[in-house]
Amino acid sequence: MHTMTLQKDPGRLAWADACRLIAMFGVLLIHISAPIFYDFRNIELNSFLVANGLDSIARVSVPLFAMLSGALLLGRDMSKGLGGIVSRILKVAIPLAFWSVLHVFWINYWTGKPMDIPNALAQAWQGPVMYHLWFVYMTIGVYILLPILQPISVALLASKRLAAYFFGVWFAVNAVTIYFPANIVTHLTLTSFLNWPGYFLLGFYIIRSDVLTRLPIWGSALVFCLATLATFLLSWRFNSLSAVPDETAFLYFSPNVLIAACAAFHMISKIRVTPILLRPVAFLSSIVFPVYFMHLLVIDLIKAGMFGFTLNLASMSTFTAIFSLSLSTFAVCLLLAALTRVIPYSAKLVG
């Protein structure tokens, strides 16, 4: 982060590029910490606490992706058309189909099942073929709702009272009920009240409104640290009382993660990339989508030594093992994604 300084005219939304890269690395930390977290009954407490700590810090990553999309896509006038919704959906759906087939082939290779593209596509039509792809399906769903969300975003920006009401209800229904379940909410049929679209609207509102204008970056940093500490302590507490892994504190709508995500997003929006790094950061940001698709495959391939190097993870401390595998995976994924850009029109297929 030392290479990023404040500047008045970034020339483009360089902070958004930085946000994508930060969020992507956070996703890697989550997925690489997960096996250690899930094995908490069979490992030393110190190893669990390290994995729990890194996971707690990185939990904001997925909400960051959603809020960034909202900040960049919402607030537009839809009166003259639907804003290319179909083309936007296809930009996500085609790579989703491509990578779903690759993931099914990878699984079938190890299980001895036939490589069948129609069958793989049929599986993808039913739902995510790998657990991380849920986010892509959710994104397509929100894109379908964009023409509806656009006027809502404009209305929220025009009325602070409406914004307070909307986000208040959204927070109460989605976040508060995680720790304080209320059956009445289910009977009121509010349980899916603008679930993930709320994060999109929240990202738009944080960037476009003046509500947080006076909040200094150190204030956001303090809120992020306190909310992340709450995530860490709650997760530790819940798991110490449970015979099986408990991810309640890690849920993306838990109050602690939601508040930490808002603070992190506000902080990142203040990032200004030094001019010399504008183009490299913009390019790396442009290939984050295929990195997201491929990262689980790359993790497996690195562990198997398929890229010509091996990481002796067993001999490392938990922190070093997680970080070295995360950095290696990020570097390899970025390289592979960059190489795909050499092929004309490849972005339409791989993302």
Buried (B, 14 or more C-beta within 10 A) or exposed (E): EEEBEEBEEBEEBBBBBBBBBBBBBBBBBBBBBBEBBBEBEEBEEEBBBBBBBBBBBBBBBBBBBBBBBBBBBBBEEBEEEEBEBEEBBBBBBBBBBBBBBBBBBBBBEEEEEEEBEEBBBEBBEEEBBBEBBEBBBBBBEBBBBBBEBBBBBBEBBEEEEEBEEBBEBBBBBBBBBBEEEEEEBEEEEBEEBBBBBBBBBBBBBBBBEEBBEEEEBEBBBEBBEBBBBBBBBBBBEBBEEEEEBBBEBBBBBBBBBBBBBBBBBBBBBEBBBBEEBBEEBBEBBBBBBBBBBBBBBBBEBBBEEEBEEEBEBEEBEBBEBBBBBBEBBBEBBBEBBBEBBEEEEBBEBBB
